[in-house]
Amino acid sequence: MKPTSDTRKPYGGSSRALIIALDVGTTFSGVSYALLEPGEVPKIHGVTRFPGQEHVAGNSKIPSVMYYDKHGRVMAAGAEADNASIISQAEDEEWIKTELFKLRLRPKSMKLKMNGMRLSPLPRHKTSVDVFGDFLAYLFRCTKSFIIDTHANGQTLWHHVESSIEFVLSHPNGWEGAQQTKMRRAAVYGGLIPDMDEGRARIRFVTEGEASLHACVQSGLAADNPSRHGFLVADAGGGTLDISSYAVRGTNPLVIEEVAPPDCIFAGSVFVSRRAREFLEEKLKGSKYGTSDSIDHITKRFDETTKRLFRDKKDLQFVPFGSPLDKDLSVGIRGGQLKLDGAQVAEFFEPSVQAAITSIKAQVDASQGMIKSVWLVGGFAASPWLFSQLQERLAPLKITVSRPDSQTSKAVADGALGFYCDHHVSARMSKFMYGVEYLREYDPNDPEHQSRKDRLCELPSGPRLLPDAFDCILARCVKVKESTVFSRKYCTELTNLSTLSVFEVEIWCYRGGDTIPQWILRHAEDYSTLCVVRADLSLLSGSAEPKQGKNGKTYWTIVFSVEIHFGLTEFKARIKWNDNVSDFHVFFPYVC
């Protein structure tokens, strides 16, 4: 099997187009793009020149860091924010350093353990969406400058495609519709797209796991994988470890399906650093190197050197941070270097390594043992210790672990474009259970019903019903084709037709396992509203026939369907009305 770049189809559009993939990572970010020419095979390019990195040739990633002044204006971002003169100016002028801001967009269901550390405060008058939007705007400006400077007639080229640019935004596997909505709002705030339906439609989303899969396919790794075996892509980044499992179902063309619900855990490299900082605070307490600024500096040097090179816990480790004159033998500092025991450094990594192993084993079980190989990508994948530990601990399961030859840190941005151009994944596994609330007929002999008796509703037509019943539309671990539409028909009774103009249906998500719950527990952690579908059904008021209720009150019966597309990388739902009341499933909530 050839790499995707050799089998990619020519662009079928009638005019030139530009697609930009923006990978905003927890600690580092990157951009790739493709200029689509009619009749030509798309080629992926990386933005390899950013302000502050002019001296580094071909560097395709920048720190996800910004400085704001006290008025909330961006003063420096990316590689420039790491410049010594900028850091000095920021201290003098009391700028606010903003980093790890991506973690603020996480779902409430994903708990974040910071080992006592806190996320840095947001700039004045800025929300997490605003900050994300500011960074998207910065990446977009850098991309524009790179394309104009790099391509022949760059200014003309940019002018031609500027108003129709499409964007692919990648995000962790664990993010859902609410996070995608925030990212789309951030793109509007950053000026990437106009705030209208046409502009919002120019944003597409892909999970970091699926983007990484396409990057691996582009490097030819799928050619080495037997069709009968499954494989796992582990995207180890700064904040999250995104685990996705697949199997090749066809080779000409290449067709790939998910074989287990994807996973996402907070086990990235930043948490290794946080554990190291926590250790250093205790170790250097009482020393002149125990100040907050000193520990920040030593931790930064640990990030840049020791963490990246660590490979053997039997060897002593050294963190170079100062001059030959820096010395404090009582805490292991000599010649500007801090000495650490290798076993201690391994402890900094251990929770992340263990979390990765646990998640991978769960994927193997969920795929019924199909998985025989792991592809490790992402910035954290460059760690020799993480790589060797995964190899060692997965060997008893006869699972091989490998890393692609290409630069792992830019896998997501390149893969996001591969997703746009090639779209190899034809089916995905549902991660959770999805459904809606309905009214269940009251059974006076059921103890559970009796306990909810105080919430009884009576419809105008007479039935006594209980709210908060859960109707499952899609169960967990179900393989869903992209073209599959899940539809359920519902009925409601209205005493006022004016409410049809603002008709809403909540789509609920249940994360508590594989058993379908009977009821929605609104305040429990396992339940959340995935989205609210709104529609104007006022057109139905003309065809709805009035009926007389049990108490003589007039009411109207409305039947509609909820249609949900689960097989896409972006959740989509809609309300579809119809006037046939003969075959609805359940009653939709009536206002009691």
N, C-alpha and C positions, 0 to 999 in steps of 0.2 A: 504493500500500500504506500502511496506517495504522500508526502506532507501536504497539508491543505493548500498551501500556496501554489502547488503544482496542479491541483484539481479544482481550484476555485473558479466559479463560472464568471464570464465577462459581465460587466455591469449592463443591465438591460434598460436603464433610463434613457430619456431622449436628450437630456442636457447635463452639463457638468454639475457635480454636487460635492459637498464637503461634509464628512462625518468626523466628529471629534469625540474621543473617549476620555473622560476625566476620572481619574482614580484618586480620590481624596482619601488618603490613608490616615490612620491614627497618628503615626509618627513621620511618615514620608509619603509624598504624592508624586504622580507622574501623569503624562499626557501622551496619547498617540492619536494619529489622525490618518484618514485615507481620502485622497482626491479621486472621486469616481468619474471616469471618462466613459461616455457611451461606447460600447463595444469592446472596452479594454478590461483586462482582469485587474481588480482592485489590488493595490499594494499598500501595505501598512508602513507608516513612518512614525518615528518617535520624536518628540520635542527634546532635543539634547543640548539646548543652550538656554540657560535662565540667568537673569540678573544676579550678579554676585558669584556666578560660577564660570565666568568667561575664561578663567585660567585652567579649568578642568575640561578636557575635550571629551565629548560624548557622554557626559553624565546625564542620565535620564530621570533622575529623581531629586526632589528637593524636600527639605524639612517642612512639615505641616505646622508652621509657626508664624505668628504675626505679632507686631507691636502696634498698639493704639495710643494716641495721646489722650489727654483728659477730656477732650471733647468728642471722643469716639471716632476719630479719623484714623485710617490705616496709615502708619508711618513707614513700616518696613514689613516685608513678608518673604517667606521661602529662604533661600540661601543667603539673601542680604541680611536677614534677621540673625544670622549666625556670625556676621562680620564683627570683628573686635571693635571697630569704631562705632558701629551701630549700637552694640551692647553698652559701650561707654556713654553714648549720647542718650540712650534709653534710661540709664541710671541717673544721669544729670537732670533730665527733663521729666523724670517720673512717668515714663510711658508704662503701659500695662502690657505684659507679655501674655499672649493667649496661645495655649497649646493643648493637645489632647481634646480639642473642642468637638471632634467627631463623636466622642463617647457620650456627649450630652444629648445626642439625637436617639440614643438607644431606646428600645421598647422597655416599658416598665417591668415586663415579665423577665427581662434579662438583668439579674442582680450583678452589681459591680462591687467586687471586693478590692479595695485600694490599700489594704494593710495600714490603715491609719492615715494615709495620705488623702488629700482632697484635690478635686479639680480646681485649677486656677479660676479666679472670679471672672465673670464676663465684663467686658468694657461697659462704660456708662451708656445707658439708653440702648443697649444692644441685647437682642435675644440670641439663642443658640442658632436659630435659622438665619439671622442677620450675619452672624460671624461666618457661618458656613457659606453664605452667599458672597461675602467679601472675599473669601479665599477662592471660590469659583471664579469670581470676577478677575482676580489676580492671575489665575492659571489661564483664563481666556485671553487676557491681554498679552501674556507671554507667548501663547500659541499664535496669536495674530502676528506679533512681531517676528516670530521664528519663520512662519510661512511666507510673509512678505519679503524677508531678508534672504530666504533660502531658495525660493523658486523663481524661475525666470518670469519676468513681468508680474512679480508677486503682488504689487499694488492693484493691478488690473484684475488679476485672478481673484483676490479677496473681495473686491468691489462686486464682482460677478456673482459670488456665492453667499455673500454676507447675510442676506435677508432670508436665506433658506437653509442655513446650517442645521444639521441634526446632531443631537448630542446623545451619547450613551453614558449614563452614570452608573457606576458599580457600587454595590453596598454589601455588607455582611449577610451571610445566609439567614441569620436570625431576624433581619429587619423585615417589616411587613408594610402594608398599605399606608399606615399612618406616617412611617418614616419616609416612604416614597413621596407622599404629599408634601412633607416638610422640605425634602430635597428639591422638589419642583418649585415650591415657593422661594427657596433660596436661589434657584436659577433665575427666577423673575427678578428678585431683589438685586442680584448681581449683574443684571442687564444682559444676560445671555439670550433670553427670549422675551417677547412682549407678553403682557398679562392678558391674554385672550386665548380662546380655545385653539386657534390655529397655532399660536406660539407654544402653548403647553403640549400640543401633540408632537412637537419636535423633540421632546425629551423621551428617551427610552431607558429602561432599567434592566440591569442584569446582576445576578448575585455574583459575589467574588468567587464562589466555588465554580460556577458555570463559566465565568470568564477565564478562570485558570485552566479549566478543562480545554477550552478552545486554544489557549496558548500552548498547552501540551500537544494538542493535535497538530498545531502549526509547526511544532518542532519535530514532528514525525513519530511521537511516542505511541500513538494509536496503532501504528504499523507493527509494533512489536508485541501487541496484546492479542492473544488468541480470542476469537469471538465467543468461545464457550465460557471464558473466565470474566469475572467482573474486576474492576479496578477502582481505586479510590484516589481522589485528588485532595490533598491536604494543603490548603493555602495558609501558611503560617506568617501572619503579619505582625504589625506593631501592637495592635489591640486585640484582635480576634484570631482564633484558629477556626477556619471554615472547612468543614469536612463534607465531601460530596462523593457519592458512589454511583458508578455507571457500568454499563455493559454495551459492547458493540453489537448491534442487531443487523447491520448491513454494511457492506464495504463499497458498493458501487451503485448509488452514491453512499457516502458514509452516513450511517444512521446510528445514533446513540440514545439510550434510555437510562433514566435514573432507576436504580434498583433498591434504594432505601431512602427514607426521608432525610434531607440534608440536616447537618448539625452546625451549631455555631456556639463557641465558648470563649469566654474572656480568659485567654491563656497565651496572649502574644508576648513579644519581647519586652514591652514596656513594664510588664509585671515582674519580670526578672530584675529589671533595674529598680523597681520600687522595693522589692525584697532586699536588694543589695543596699539601698539607701537606708532602710530601716535597720539593717545590721550595722552599717557604718555609724549611724547615730549613737548606737549603744557602745560600739567598740571605741569610738573616739571621744566619748563623753569625758570631760575633765581635761582633755588635751587641748592645746592651742589650735589644733586642727578640727575641733568639735563644733565650731561655729556653723551656722546655717549656710553661709556663703561657701565655706571651705568644703562642707559635705556636698553641696550642689556641684562644686567643681570636680571633686574626686569621683562622684557618681557619674558625671559627664565623661570623665576620662575612662572610667570603667566601661561605660557604654561603647566608647570609640575604640577601645583596645582589648581589654581582658575578656569582655563578654563575647566579642566577635571571634576571638582566637582560641578560647577555652576548648580543650579536647580531651584532657586526661586528669581525673581527680586525684591521681597519685602524685602529680607534679605540683610544686609550689607555684603560686600565681602572683604576679606583680602588677600593680596599677601605677604607671608613671604619671605623676601629676604636678611635680614641682621642679625646683632646681637641685643641683647636687648638695646645696647647703641645708635643704629641708631634712630634719632628722628628729625622731622621737622613738627611741628603741622600745620604750614601754608599750607602744601600740603598733610596733612593727614597721615604722617608717625609717628608711635609711636612703640617703642619696636621692631624695625626691620621689621615692617609690614606696608604695604601701604593699607589704607582704601579706598574702592571704593563703590559707590552707586550701588545697584543691578540692577537698571534700566539702568545705564550706561553700565554695563557689558552686559546686554541684547542687547543694541544697537550694541555692537561689533559683536554679532551673527546675528542680524536682516537681513542684506543683504543676508547672506548665507541661512537663514531659508526661506526668501521670495523667493529667486531664486529656492529653492527646491520645494516649494509649487506651484509656477508658472509652473515649468517643469512637476510636477506630474499631475497637472490639465490638461495641454496640452496633456499628454499621455492618460488620461482618455477620453478626447474628441476624440483623434485620434483612440482610441479603441472602439469608439461608446458606452462608458459606461460599457464595460465588466469588468473593473478593480474594484475589491472589497477589495483588501488587498495589503499592502505594506510590504515588508521585508527589513529591514534596516540593512546593513552590512558595514564593513570597519572600520578603526580606529576611525573616527569621529563619528561613530554610538554609541560609548561608552558614548558620551556626554548626560547626563540626560536632559539638556535643549533642545538640538536638538530633541531628542526622544519625549519629552513631547509636544513640540510645533507642531511637525508633527501630533501627535495624536490629539491634541486639534483642529487644524485648518482643518484637514481632516475629523473629526467626522461629521460635517454637510453634507458631501457628502456620509456618511455611508460607509466610507473606514476605515478599521482597520489597525493599524501599529504595527508590532511586530519585535523583534530581535531574531535571532537564539541563542540557548543556548551556542553553541560552540564559541570559541574565534573569534570575528569578525575581528580582525586585520589580521588573517592568511587565511581569506576566499578566497582571490583571488589566492594565490599560491596553496592551496588545490583544489580549483575549477578548476584551469587550468589543473590539472591532471585528475580531473573528466571529463572535456571536452575531453581530449585525450582518456580516457578509455571507456567512456560511450556514449558521443556524442548524447545527448538527443534532441538537437534542430534540427528539420528537415526542418524548413523554416524560413527565415528572411525577414524583411521589408526593402525595399530600402529607404535609408535616403534622397537621393537627386535625381536629374535627370542626366542621363548619355547619351552621344551621341558623334557624330563626326562632323567635318566640311565637308560641301559639297558645290558644285557650283549650285546656283539656277538660272534657266533661267530668263533672263532679260525681264521685262514687262515695256515698256516705258510709260504705262498709270498709273503705280503705283507710288505715290509720294515718298514712301520709297525707291523704286528702283532708282528713279531719283536722290535722294540725295546721292546715292552710285555710281552714274554713272562714276565717275572718277576712279573707281577701276574695271571697266569691263574687263573681260578676253574673249578671243576668242579661242576656241579649234581648233585644226587643221582641224577637220571635219566641222567646220563652226559655231556652236551655240555660241551666246554671253551670257555669264554667269557672275553672281556676286559671289565673295567669301564670306566667313564668315557666310554662312547659317548653321543653327543648325539642325542636323537630330537626333531626340531622339530615342535611342535604348531601354532605360528603363526609365519609368516615376517614380516619387516619390510615396511612399506609396503603392508599389506593392509587394504582397507576392511572394517570390522567393524560390522555392525548391532548395536544394543543387545540385540536378542533372540537373537543368534547364540550358540550354545553349541558350544565346541570340545571334542570328546571323543575320547580314545584308549584302547584296551583293552590291558591288560598282564597278564602272568602271573608269578607267583613260586612258588618251591618252598620249603616250610618243613619243617624237621625237628622243630620244636617249636611246637605250636599256641598256646601261651601268649603268643607274640609278637604275635598278632593283636589283643590288647587295646590295644596301643600301636603302631599301624601308621602309618608316616610316609612321605610322598612329598615330595621337594624339587622345587620349580619353579625352573628355571634361566633366567637372562636373558643373552643374548649381544648385545653392543653393537658388535661389530667389523665390521659391514657387511651386505651382502645375500646373501653366499654362506654356505650352511648348513655349519657346521663339522662334522667327523667326530667330534671328541673334545671333552670338557670339560677345559679347562686350568684347574684349580682356583685357581691362584695368579696367573693373568693378570688384568690390569685389565679386560679386555673381558668377563669372566665374573663373575657374581655370583648368589647365591641370592635369588630374588625373594620367596619365602615357603616355608614348610613346611606342608603339609596333613596334619593328623592325624585319624585316625578309629579308632573301636573296631569291629573286624571280628570280634570274638569270636563273634558269632551264626553265622558261617560254619563254626565248628568242628564243629557238629552235622551239617552236610551234607557236609563234606569227606571224601572217601574216601581211606583210607591206601593207599599204593603201596609196592612194594619197589624200592629204588634199585639202582644198578649194584653197589654194594658190600654189598648186603643190608640197608642201613639204611632204616628206614621214613621216608617223606616224604609231604607233602600238597601238592597243586597248588591254588593260589588264583588266581582271575581277578577282576580289578577294572578299573574305568574311572576315568580322571582327567578331570573335566569342568571347563572353565575359561570364565569369562565375561570376555572382553576388551573388550567394547563399552561398558562402563560407565565412569564417572569413578572408581570404586573397583574395583580388581581383586578378583575373587572366584573361588575354586576349591573343589572338593569331590571326595571319593573316593566312587565309586558301585560297589557290589559286585554281582556276578551269578555264577551257577553254570554258565554255558555256556562250556566251555573250547575250543570248536571254532574260534573266529575271533579270537584275540588277536593283536596286532601283534608285540610283542617281549617278551623276558623282562625283568622288572624285577630290579634288583640282588639277588643272593643273597649272604648273608654268607659270605665265603670262610674 
